[in-house]
Amino acid sequence: MKIFTVALILPICLLSAFKGMAQTPGGVSANLEFWVKAGTGATSSLWQDQSGNGYNATQATAADQPVVTANQINFNPALVFNGTSDFMNIASNLGLGGTGNYEIYCVVQQSGSGGQVFLGSQTAAANDIQLATFTGNPTQVNYWGTGTVLEGVTNLAAGTAYISGYEKAGTGANQSTIYINGNVDNTGTITQSGGAGTRLIGASSVGTATPGYYTNGDIAEMVVYDAALSTANRSKLQSYLSFKYGFPPPTGAGFIASTGAAFWTYNATYAYDVFGIGRDDGSGLSLSSSNSINTGSGNGTGRSDSGNIVLSNPSALNNLDFIVVGNNGGSLAEQTSGLPAGTPAGVERVGRQWKVNHTNAVGTTVTLTFNTTGLTTGSTAGDFSLMIDADGTGNFATAPITYVAASGYSGNVVTFTNVSLPNNAVFTFIVKDAILLPLNFLSFTARPGANQQVNLEWQISDATNVSDFVVERSTDGSTFAPIGQVNFASANSYTFTDNNAVAGNNYYRIESVDNDGYIQYSPVVEVILPEPPLQVKLLNNQPGYEDPVLLVSAGTPVTLTIQLLTSDGTVVSRMQKSFAVGQTRQTISTTGLARGVYIIGVSGSGYGKNFLIIR
């Protein structure tokens, strides 16, 4: 019996541990009952449950199968249901039976009209839950056959994506809440809870065993918890869904990673159309292309008069790296005010400004596009440039400004490549008669050299009116300081060697200054140097002269044991000494020693070396 018990418990423990380490939406794992997302494990016949519970959604009949379609909601795929026959079966009630508490979230976008059920019942039994809407009406939660309905206030219009959520928490007054895009849409009292029937996605069996009220549109993701979430966990889940699908965070809130750490803190000035790119392994999130759901579409196509921005092609995107952008709600109309002093006549910019927030992602460059549809602007790439105020004040009239020339313009979309957006920087767009930039940076590389050196090389073209180059270095990727200057020499290639690079992260950029005072920066590049090895050298070792000296070169603080021994190993003297980073000279006293051969032994921190001396 004991052997059987141990054998049974071990797999259960391992399964629990595995489930606890798995990816979960927003990092919220407790009471996760069901989780499907079109980007993972989705086909027309099988939508795999990612919760670890195995409640897969299936559809064996080809005529009733939805279609997995790319780029439906903010570059994310969705299952597209036809509104007449498509639905999927789930062989579970997903914890929605009885009188228990639960939460449901569904990312949807309707295409047609009529009553549509996102999550419904597979049986005709009364008292079964439906999360549904009629196109152009709010989300509603009802329990068929009881007459109990809770309806929101925000209409779900066709062609617009929404995050539709419902929470049942307790049995008292107003224990039921409908959420739209993370915000409370309505509260009410529902005494019933879901029946015991199994569930459908995209339809519901209402009054008969035959499904009806089919969804006509997209379902990208669905999450079910068989308990009400805490405020903190609800915020993490809503943040995950909002960020992934291009929605701004709930009103007055920020974005929160699966770890619980904020990666965008609410900024009332730049709280409009907030979106970004990022990666969060705890949520299974890797978003390398994004636009705001308020200004763009599923594939990044911008809406007229909205000034849609798309961020894409990050040069690097590691776990918990995020780049978030929000605007100040300013006008997209062209203006000649708010430009740097000395700007040539005829140059115009848009009035709206955007602010950047980095969490990690230091040195990451991106491709940035701006859709000018509906705006009166220039007609060629040469009319456009990105104007960046790196100090973040948003005062372009006085701040040192960086310009990035457009790399292309087609179909009313202007493109900027290899763009470095510093943390807290504010940017806007020159949209007519762009200021002539001093040069184009074709490439910029940094490579480790010998003895903690870093070799920099950059290539340029189209240099005009250039004065010189200032080489800048940073250890955090945000605060840069000059470390050298290279004069412009009418060449296309330049080099510089940093002889004082530090162990760890070294970030570099080149500041180009023209004769009119305009500043342009290269992309940021990074080099990571290892800690320099511990080295000990014996300097003077001449018999009859002064005491020998050790030169200790340490990359990190280190404690060494130094012994003076006779040739047969007898210890004459012994010391333990701490050495700081850098080079330190340590004299070894030989006063009173008889003539002969001696040994200086140095050991500590994995280092060991002996030196012979003659006295």
C-alpha positions as CSV (number, residue, x, y, z in Angstrom):
1,M,0.0,0.0,0.0
2,K,2.8,2.5,0.8
3,I,4.5,1.8,-2.4
4,F,1.3,2.4,-4.4
5,T,0.6,5.6,-2.5
6,V,4.1,7.0,-3.2
7,A,3.9,6.0,-6.9
8,L,0.5,7.7,-7.2
9,I,1.5,10.9,-5.4
10,L,4.7,11.5,-7.3
11,P,3.1,11.9,-10.8
12,I,0.4,14.2,-9.2
13,C,3.1,16.4,-7.6
14,L,5.0,16.6,-10.9
15,L,1.9,17.4,-12.8
16,S,1.0,20.2,-10.3
17,A,4.5,21.6,-10.5
18,F,4.5,21.6,-14.3
19,K,1.1,23.3,-14.4
20,G,2.3,25.9,-12.0
21,M,5.3,26.7,-14.2
22,A,3.3,26.8,-17.5
23,Q,2.4,30.0,-19.3
24,T,-0.9,31.5,-18.2
25,P,-2.8,34.6,-19.4
26,G,-1.3,37.5,-17.6
27,G,0.5,35.1,-15.3
28,V,-2.8,34.3,-13.5
29,S,-2.8,30.6,-13.0
30,A,-5.1,30.0,-9.9
31,N,-8.5,28.6,-10.9
32,L,-7.7,28.8,-14.7
33,E,-10.3,26.5,-16.2
34,F,-10.0,27.1,-19.9
35,W,-7.8,29.1,-22.3
36,V,-7.8,29.1,-26.1
37,K,-6.0,31.5,-28.4
38,A,-5.9,31.5,-32.1
39,G,-2.2,31.9,-32.3
40,T,-1.5,28.6,-30.5
41,G,-2.9,25.1,-31.2
42,A,-5.7,26.3,-33.4
43,T,-7.1,24.6,-36.5
44,S,-10.6,24.6,-38.0
45,S,-11.4,21.3,-36.3
46,L,-9.4,21.6,-33.1
47,W,-8.8,24.5,-30.7
48,Q,-6.5,23.2,-28.1
49,D,-7.0,24.3,-24.5
50,Q,-3.9,25.9,-23.1
51,S,-4.9,25.8,-19.5
52,G,-3.5,22.3,-18.9
53,N,-7.0,20.9,-18.2
54,G,-7.4,19.4,-21.7
55,Y,-10.9,20.9,-22.5
56,N,-10.2,21.2,-26.2
57,A,-12.8,22.7,-28.5
58,T,-13.6,20.5,-31.5
59,Q,-15.7,20.5,-34.7
60,A,-15.6,17.3,-36.8
61,T,-18.1,18.5,-39.5
62,A,-16.3,20.4,-42.2
63,A,-19.3,22.6,-43.1
64,D,-19.5,23.8,-39.5
65,Q,-15.8,24.6,-39.0
66,P,-14.5,28.2,-38.5
67,V,-11.4,29.3,-40.4
68,V,-8.2,30.3,-38.7
69,T,-7.3,33.6,-40.3
70,A,-4.1,35.7,-39.8
71,N,-4.0,39.4,-38.9
72,Q,-7.5,39.8,-37.7
73,I,-7.0,41.9,-34.5
74,N,-3.7,43.8,-34.1
75,F,-1.6,41.3,-36.1
76,N,-3.0,38.4,-34.1
77,P,-5.0,35.6,-35.8
78,A,-8.6,34.7,-35.0
79,L,-11.1,32.0,-35.7
80,V,-13.6,33.4,-38.2
81,F,-17.2,32.1,-37.8
82,N,-19.6,32.5,-40.7
83,G,-22.7,33.3,-38.7
84,T,-24.9,30.5,-40.1
85,S,-23.4,27.2,-39.1
86,D,-19.9,27.5,-37.6
87,F,-19.3,26.5,-34.0
88,M,-17.1,24.3,-31.8
89,N,-17.9,21.8,-29.0
90,I,-16.3,21.6,-25.6
91,A,-16.9,18.5,-23.6
92,S,-17.1,20.3,-20.2
93,N,-19.2,22.9,-18.5
94,L,-15.9,24.8,-17.8
95,G,-16.8,25.2,-14.1
96,L,-19.8,27.3,-15.0
97,G,-22.4,25.0,-13.4
98,G,-24.0,25.2,-10.0
99,T,-23.8,28.4,-7.9
100,G,-20.1,29.0,-8.0
101,N,-18.2,32.1,-9.0
102,Y,-16.4,32.5,-12.2
103,E,-14.9,35.0,-14.8
104,I,-15.1,34.8,-18.6
105,Y,-13.2,37.0,-21.1
106,C,-13.5,36.9,-24.9
107,V,-11.7,38.9,-27.5
108,V,-14.3,39.3,-30.4
109,Q,-14.9,41.3,-33.5
110,Q,-18.3,41.0,-35.2
111,S,-18.8,41.2,-39.0
112,G,-22.6,40.7,-39.4
113,S,-25.9,41.4,-37.7
114,G,-28.3,39.5,-35.5
115,G,-27.9,37.7,-32.2
116,Q,-24.5,36.2,-31.6
117,V,-23.3,34.0,-28.8
118,F,-19.6,33.9,-28.0
119,L,-19.8,31.2,-25.3
120,G,-23.0,29.2,-25.0
121,S,-24.6,25.9,-24.0
122,Q,-24.5,22.6,-25.8
123,T,-27.8,21.4,-24.4
124,A,-31.3,22.8,-24.4
125,A,-31.6,22.8,-20.6
126,A,-32.9,25.9,-18.8
127,N,-30.6,28.0,-16.6
128,D,-27.6,27.7,-18.9
129,I,-25.3,30.7,-19.4
130,Q,-24.9,32.6,-22.6
131,L,-22.3,35.3,-23.1
132,A,-23.7,37.1,-26.1
133,T,-24.8,40.2,-27.9
134,F,-27.1,41.5,-30.7
135,T,-24.9,43.4,-33.2
136,G,-25.1,47.1,-32.3
137,N,-26.1,46.3,-28.8
138,P,-24.2,45.8,-25.6
139,T,-22.7,42.6,-24.3
140,Q,-25.3,40.6,-22.3
141,V,-25.2,37.6,-20.0
142,N,-28.3,35.6,-19.7
143,Y,-29.5,32.3,-18.4
144,W,-31.9,30.9,-20.9
145,G,-35.3,29.9,-19.6
146,T,-35.1,32.1,-16.5
147,G,-35.6,35.5,-17.9
148,T,-32.6,36.8,-16.0
149,V,-30.4,39.1,-18.1
150,L,-27.6,41.5,-17.3
151,E,-26.8,43.8,-20.2
152,G,-23.9,46.3,-20.5
153,V,-24.2,49.8,-21.8
154,T,-21.5,49.9,-24.5
155,N,-22.7,48.9,-28.0
156,L,-20.6,46.3,-29.8
157,A,-20.6,47.6,-33.3
158,A,-19.8,45.4,-36.3
159,G,-16.2,45.8,-37.6
160,T,-14.8,46.9,-34.2
161,A,-12.9,44.6,-31.8
162,Y,-13.8,44.3,-28.1
163,I,-12.7,42.5,-25.0
164,S,-16.0,41.3,-23.6
165,G,-15.8,40.1,-20.0
166,Y,-18.2,38.8,-17.3
167,E,-17.6,38.2,-13.6
168,K,-19.9,36.5,-11.0
169,A,-18.6,37.1,-7.5
170,G,-20.9,36.1,-4.7
171,T,-24.7,36.0,-4.2
172,G,-25.4,39.5,-2.9
173,A,-26.6,42.6,-4.7
174,N,-24.7,43.7,-7.8
175,Q,-22.4,40.6,-7.6
176,S,-22.3,40.3,-11.4
177,T,-20.2,42.7,-13.5
178,I,-19.8,43.1,-17.3
179,Y,-16.5,44.5,-18.5
180,I,-15.7,46.0,-21.9
181,N,-12.1,46.5,-22.8
182,G,-11.2,46.1,-19.1
183,N,-13.6,48.8,-17.8
184,V,-16.7,48.1,-15.8
185,D,-19.6,48.4,-18.2
186,N,-22.5,47.5,-15.8
187,T,-23.2,45.7,-12.6
188,G,-26.3,43.8,-11.5
189,T,-27.8,41.0,-9.5
190,I,-28.3,37.5,-11.0
191,T,-29.4,34.8,-8.7
192,Q,-29.0,31.9,-11.2
193,S,-25.8,30.3,-12.2
194,G,-24.9,28.1,-15.2
195,G,-26.4,24.7,-15.7
196,A,-24.5,21.5,-15.9
197,G,-24.5,21.3,-19.7
198,T,-21.4,21.3,-21.8
199,R,-20.3,24.4,-23.8
200,L,-20.1,25.7,-27.3
201,I,-17.9,28.4,-28.8
202,G,-19.6,30.6,-31.5
203,A,-23.2,29.5,-30.9
204,S,-25.7,28.2,-28.3
205,S,-28.5,25.6,-28.1
206,V,-31.3,27.8,-26.9
207,G,-34.6,25.9,-26.3
208,T,-33.7,23.1,-28.7
209,A,-30.8,20.7,-29.2
210,T,-29.8,22.5,-32.4
211,P,-27.4,25.4,-32.0
212,G,-28.5,28.9,-33.0
213,Y,-27.5,32.5,-32.6
214,Y,-24.2,31.9,-34.4
215,T,-21.3,34.3,-34.1
216,N,-20.7,36.1,-37.4
217,G,-17.1,37.4,-37.0
218,D,-13.9,36.7,-35.1
219,I,-13.0,35.1,-31.8
220,A,-9.3,35.5,-31.1
221,E,-9.0,34.4,-27.5
222,M,-11.2,33.1,-24.6
223,V,-10.3,32.7,-21.0
224,V,-12.5,31.1,-18.2
225,Y,-11.7,31.0,-14.5
226,D,-13.9,28.9,-12.2
227,A,-13.6,31.5,-9.4
228,A,-13.8,35.3,-9.2
229,L,-10.4,36.9,-9.5
230,S,-8.7,39.2,-7.1
231,T,-8.3,42.8,-8.1
232,A,-4.6,42.4,-8.7
233,N,-5.1,39.3,-10.8
234,R,-7.9,40.8,-12.8
235,S,-5.7,43.8,-13.6
236,K,-2.9,41.5,-14.8
237,L,-5.3,39.5,-17.0
238,Q,-7.0,42.6,-18.5
239,S,-3.6,44.2,-19.1
240,Y,-2.4,41.1,-20.9
241,L,-5.4,41.1,-23.2
242,S,-5.4,44.8,-23.8
243,F,-1.7,45.0,-24.6
244,K,-1.8,42.0,-26.9
245,Y,-4.7,43.2,-29.0
246,G,-3.8,46.9,-29.2
247,F,-6.3,48.3,-26.6
248,P,-5.2,51.0,-24.2
249,P,-5.2,49.8,-20.6
250,P,-8.4,50.2,-18.6
251,T,-9.1,53.9,-17.9
252,G,-6.6,55.4,-15.4
253,A,-4.6,52.2,-15.2
254,G,-1.3,51.1,-16.6
255,F,0.1,48.0,-18.2
256,I,1.2,45.1,-15.9
257,A,3.4,42.2,-16.8
258,S,2.8,38.6,-15.6
259,T,5.3,39.3,-12.8
260,G,3.0,42.0,-11.4
261,A,5.5,44.8,-12.4
262,A,4.2,47.8,-14.3
263,F,5.6,48.4,-17.7
264,W,3.6,51.5,-18.5
265,T,2.4,53.8,-15.7
266,Y,-0.7,55.9,-16.4
267,N,0.3,59.3,-17.8
268,A,-2.7,61.7,-18.1
269,T,-1.0,63.8,-20.8
270,Y,-0.1,60.9,-23.1
271,A,-3.0,58.6,-22.3
272,Y,-4.4,58.4,-25.8
273,D,-4.2,55.4,-28.1
274,V,-1.6,53.7,-25.9
275,F,-0.1,50.5,-27.5
276,G,3.3,48.8,-27.9
277,I,5.4,45.8,-28.6
278,G,6.9,43.5,-26.1
279,R,7.5,40.0,-24.9
280,D,6.3,38.3,-21.7
281,D,7.2,34.6,-21.5
282,G,5.0,34.1,-18.4
283,S,2.0,34.9,-20.6
284,G,3.3,33.3,-23.8
285,L,3.2,36.8,-25.3
286,S,5.6,37.8,-28.1
287,L,4.2,40.9,-29.9
288,S,6.7,42.2,-32.5
289,S,4.1,44.2,-34.6
290,S,1.4,46.4,-33.1
291,N,-0.8,49.4,-33.6
292,S,-3.6,51.0,-31.6
293,I,-7.0,49.4,-32.0
294,N,-8.3,53.0,-32.0
295,T,-6.4,54.1,-35.1
296,G,-5.6,51.0,-37.0
297,S,-6.8,47.6,-38.0
298,G,-5.9,43.9,-37.7
299,N,-3.1,44.1,-40.2
300,G,-2.0,47.6,-39.4
301,T,-3.9,49.4,-42.1
302,G,-4.7,52.9,-40.7
303,R,-8.0,54.6,-40.6
304,S,-8.5,57.9,-42.4
305,D,-7.7,61.0,-40.3
306,S,-6.3,58.9,-37.5
307,G,-2.6,59.1,-38.0
308,N,-2.1,55.4,-37.3
309,I,1.4,54.4,-36.1
310,V,2.8,50.8,-36.4
311,L,5.8,49.6,-34.5
312,S,7.5,46.5,-35.9
313,N,10.8,44.6,-36.6
314,P,12.5,45.1,-33.2
315,S,16.2,44.4,-33.5
316,A,15.9,42.5,-30.2
317,L,13.0,41.5,-28.0
318,N,13.8,39.5,-24.8
319,N,11.6,38.4,-22.0
320,L,10.0,41.4,-20.2
321,D,11.2,43.9,-22.9
322,F,8.5,46.4,-23.7
323,I,8.3,49.6,-25.9
324,V,5.0,51.5,-25.3
325,V,3.8,54.6,-27.1
326,G,0.9,57.0,-26.2
327,N,-0.1,60.3,-27.7
328,N,-1.4,63.6,-26.2
329,G,-4.6,63.7,-28.2
330,G,-3.4,66.7,-30.1
331,S,-4.6,67.7,-33.6
332,L,-3.2,66.0,-36.6
333,A,-3.4,69.2,-38.6
334,E,-0.2,70.7,-39.9
335,Q,1.4,73.6,-38.1
336,T,4.4,75.8,-38.4
337,S,4.7,76.5,-34.7
338,G,6.5,74.3,-32.2
339,L,9.6,73.8,-34.4
340,P,13.2,74.4,-33.5
341,A,14.6,77.9,-33.8
342,G,16.1,78.5,-37.3
343,T,13.8,76.0,-39.0
344,P,13.6,77.0,-42.7
345,A,10.3,78.6,-43.9
346,G,7.8,76.2,-45.4
347,V,8.5,73.3,-43.0
348,E,5.4,71.9,-41.2
349,R,4.8,69.3,-38.5
350,V,1.7,67.6,-37.2
351,G,0.4,69.0,-33.9
352,R,0.1,65.7,-32.1
353,Q,2.9,64.3,-30.0
354,W,3.8,60.8,-28.9
355,K,5.7,59.8,-25.8
356,V,7.8,56.6,-25.5
357,N,8.2,54.3,-22.5
358,H,10.9,51.6,-22.4
359,T,11.0,48.7,-20.0
360,N,14.3,47.0,-20.7
361,A,14.5,46.8,-24.5
362,V,17.6,49.0,-24.2
363,G,19.2,49.7,-27.5
364,T,16.4,48.0,-29.5
365,T,15.6,49.7,-32.8
366,V,12.3,49.4,-34.6
367,T,10.6,50.1,-37.9
368,L,8.0,52.9,-37.4
369,T,5.3,53.7,-40.0
370,F,2.9,56.6,-40.0
371,N,-0.3,56.6,-42.1
372,T,-1.0,60.1,-43.5
373,T,-4.4,59.1,-45.1
374,G,-6.8,62.0,-44.7
375,L,-4.0,64.5,-43.9
376,T,-2.7,67.2,-46.2
377,T,1.0,66.3,-46.4
378,G,4.0,66.0,-48.6
379,S,4.2,63.7,-51.6
380,T,7.6,62.0,-51.4
381,A,9.8,60.5,-48.7
382,G,12.0,63.6,-48.8
383,D,9.1,65.6,-47.3
384,F,9.0,63.6,-44.1
385,S,11.2,63.1,-41.1
386,L,10.7,61.9,-37.5
387,M,11.5,64.6,-35.0
388,I,12.6,63.3,-31.6
389,D,12.9,65.3,-28.3
390,A,15.2,63.0,-26.3
391,D,14.8,64.9,-23.0
392,G,11.1,64.2,-23.0
393,T,9.8,67.7,-22.3
394,G,7.9,67.8,-25.6
395,N,9.2,71.4,-26.3
396,F,10.6,71.1,-29.8
397,A,11.2,74.8,-30.0
398,T,14.1,74.7,-27.5
399,A,15.3,71.1,-26.9
400,P,18.1,69.5,-28.8
401,I,16.4,67.6,-31.5
402,T,17.2,64.4,-33.3
403,Y,15.9,63.9,-36.9
404,V,15.3,60.5,-38.6
405,A,14.9,60.7,-42.4
406,A,12.0,58.7,-43.9
407,S,13.3,55.6,-45.7
408,G,10.2,55.3,-47.9
409,Y,6.7,56.6,-48.7
410,S,4.0,54.6,-50.5
411,G,0.3,54.4,-50.4
412,N,0.1,57.3,-47.9
413,V,2.3,55.4,-45.5
414,V,5.7,56.9,-44.5
415,T,8.3,54.5,-43.2
416,F,11.3,55.0,-40.9
417,T,13.7,52.1,-40.3
418,N,16.3,51.3,-37.6
419,V,14.7,53.9,-35.4
420,S,16.0,54.3,-31.8
421,L,13.3,55.7,-29.5
422,P,14.9,56.7,-26.2
423,N,13.0,56.1,-23.0
424,N,10.7,59.0,-22.2
425,A,11.4,60.7,-25.5
426,V,8.7,62.6,-27.2
427,F,8.3,62.6,-31.0
428,T,6.3,64.0,-33.8
429,F,6.5,64.2,-37.6
430,I,7.7,66.7,-40.1
431,V,5.2,66.3,-42.9
432,K,6.2,69.0,-45.4
433,D,9.5,70.1,-46.7
434,A,11.5,68.0,-44.2
435,I,14.7,69.6,-42.8
436,L,17.7,68.4,-44.8
437,L,19.6,66.0,-42.6
438,P,23.4,66.1,-42.4
439,L,23.8,62.5,-43.6
440,N,22.5,59.0,-43.7
441,F,24.0,56.4,-41.3
442,L,24.4,53.2,-43.4
443,S,25.8,51.0,-40.7
444,F,27.3,51.2,-37.2
445,T,29.0,48.3,-35.5
446,A,30.8,47.8,-32.2
447,R,33.1,44.8,-31.5
448,P,35.2,43.8,-28.5
449,G,38.9,44.2,-28.8
450,A,41.9,43.4,-26.7
451,N,42.4,44.6,-23.1
452,Q,38.8,45.7,-22.5
453,Q,38.7,47.8,-25.7
454,V,35.8,48.2,-28.0
455,N,36.3,49.1,-31.6
456,L,33.6,51.2,-33.3
457,E,33.1,51.6,-37.0
458,W,30.4,53.5,-38.9
459,Q,29.6,54.2,-42.6
460,I,27.7,57.2,-43.9
461,S,26.4,58.6,-47.2
462,D,25.0,61.8,-48.5
463,A,27.0,63.9,-46.0
464,T,26.1,67.6,-46.2
465,N,27.3,70.4,-44.0
466,V,28.7,68.0,-41.4
467,S,30.9,69.4,-38.7
468,D,32.1,66.5,-36.6
469,F,31.1,63.2,-34.8
470,V,30.8,62.8,-31.1
471,V,31.1,59.3,-29.8
472,E,28.8,58.6,-26.8
473,R,28.6,55.7,-24.3
474,S,26.1,54.6,-21.8
475,T,26.0,51.7,-19.3
476,D,22.2,51.7,-19.0
477,G,21.1,52.5,-22.5
478,S,19.4,55.7,-21.4
479,T,21.9,58.2,-20.2
480,F,24.7,58.8,-22.6
481,A,28.0,60.8,-22.1
482,P,30.6,61.8,-24.7
483,I,33.8,59.8,-24.7
484,G,35.5,61.1,-27.8
485,Q,35.3,63.1,-31.0
486,V,36.0,62.3,-34.6
487,N,36.4,65.1,-37.1
488,F,34.4,64.9,-40.4
489,A,36.9,64.2,-43.2
490,S,34.7,63.9,-46.4
491,A,35.0,60.1,-46.1
492,N,32.3,57.4,-45.9
493,S,33.9,55.3,-43.2
494,Y,35.1,56.2,-39.7
495,T,36.5,54.4,-36.7
496,F,37.0,55.0,-33.0
497,T,38.5,52.8,-30.2
498,D,37.1,53.0,-26.7
499,N,40.0,52.2,-24.4
500,N,38.0,52.5,-21.2
501,A,35.0,50.2,-21.8
502,V,33.5,48.7,-18.6
503,A,32.8,45.1,-17.8
504,G,29.2,44.3,-18.6
505,N,26.9,46.4,-20.8
506,N,28.4,49.2,-23.0
507,Y,25.9,51.1,-25.3
508,Y,27.2,53.4,-28.0
509,R,25.8,55.9,-30.4
510,I,27.3,58.5,-32.7
511,E,26.1,62.1,-32.6
512,S,26.5,63.9,-35.9
513,V,26.5,67.7,-35.7
514,D,26.2,69.9,-38.7
515,N,27.4,73.5,-39.1
516,D,23.9,74.8,-38.4
517,G,23.7,73.1,-35.0
518,Y,21.3,70.3,-36.0
519,I,22.0,67.0,-34.3
520,Q,21.4,63.5,-35.7
521,Y,22.0,60.2,-33.9
522,S,23.0,56.8,-35.2
523,P,21.2,53.7,-34.0
524,V,22.4,52.4,-30.6
525,V,24.6,49.4,-30.6
526,E,25.6,47.2,-27.6
527,V,28.7,45.3,-26.5
528,I,28.8,43.1,-23.4
529,L,32.3,42.7,-22.0
530,P,33.2,40.0,-19.5
531,E,34.8,40.8,-16.3
532,P,38.6,41.1,-16.9
533,P,40.6,38.2,-15.6
534,L,42.5,38.5,-12.4
535,Q,46.2,39.0,-13.2
536,V,49.2,39.2,-10.8
537,K,52.7,40.1,-12.1
538,L,56.0,40.2,-10.3
539,L,57.8,43.5,-11.0
540,N,61.3,43.8,-9.6
541,N,63.1,40.6,-8.8
542,Q,66.8,41.6,-8.6
543,P,68.9,40.1,-5.8
544,G,70.4,42.7,-3.5
545,Y,67.8,45.4,-4.5
546,E,64.6,46.7,-3.0
547,D,61.8,44.4,-1.9
548,P,59.8,42.6,-4.7
549,V,56.5,44.1,-5.7
550,L,53.4,42.4,-7.0
551,L,51.1,44.2,-9.5
552,V,47.5,43.0,-8.9
553,S,45.0,43.7,-11.7
554,A,41.5,43.0,-10.6
555,G,38.3,43.2,-12.6
556,T,36.2,42.8,-9.5
557,P,37.0,43.3,-5.8
558,V,39.0,40.2,-4.7
559,T,40.7,38.9,-1.5
560,L,44.0,37.1,-2.0
561,T,46.3,35.1,0.3
562,I,50.0,36.0,-0.2
563,Q,52.6,33.8,1.3
564,L,56.4,34.0,1.3
565,L,58.0,30.5,1.5
566,T,61.5,29.0,1.5
567,S,62.4,26.7,-1.4
568,D,61.4,23.7,0.8
569,G,58.0,25.1,1.5
570,T,58.4,26.5,4.9
571,V,56.2,29.6,5.4
572,V,58.2,32.7,6.2
573,S,55.3,35.2,6.2
574,R,51.6,35.1,5.3
575,M,49.0,37.9,4.7
576,Q,45.4,38.1,3.5
577,K,44.7,41.3,1.6
578,S,41.6,42.7,-0.2
579,F,42.2,44.4,-3.6
580,A,39.8,46.9,-5.2
581,V,39.0,47.0,-8.9
582,G,42.0,48.2,-11.0
583,Q,45.7,47.9,-10.5
584,T,47.3,47.8,-7.0
585,R,51.0,47.4,-6.1
586,Q,51.8,45.2,-3.1
587,T,55.3,45.2,-1.6
588,I,56.6,41.9,-0.1
589,S,59.0,42.4,2.7
590,T,62.2,40.4,2.6
591,T,64.0,42.2,5.4
592,G,66.3,39.9,7.4
593,L,66.1,37.0,5.0
594,A,69.2,34.9,4.3
595,R,70.5,34.7,0.8
596,G,68.8,32.1,-1.3
597,V,65.8,31.2,-3.4
598,Y,62.3,31.9,-2.1
599,I,58.7,31.5,-3.4
600,I,55.9,34.0,-3.3
601,G,52.6,32.2,-3.5
602,V,49.3,34.0,-4.4
603,S,45.9,32.3,-4.1
604,G,42.2,33.1,-3.8
605,S,39.0,33.3,-5.9
606,G,40.0,30.4,-8.0
607,Y,43.4,31.9,-8.8
608,G,46.8,30.5,-7.9
609,K,50.3,31.3,-9.0
610,N,53.8,31.0,-7.6
611,F,56.8,33.4,-8.3
612,L,60.5,32.5,-7.6
613,I,62.7,35.3,-6.2
614,I,66.4,35.4,-5.3
615,R,67.7,37.3,-2.3
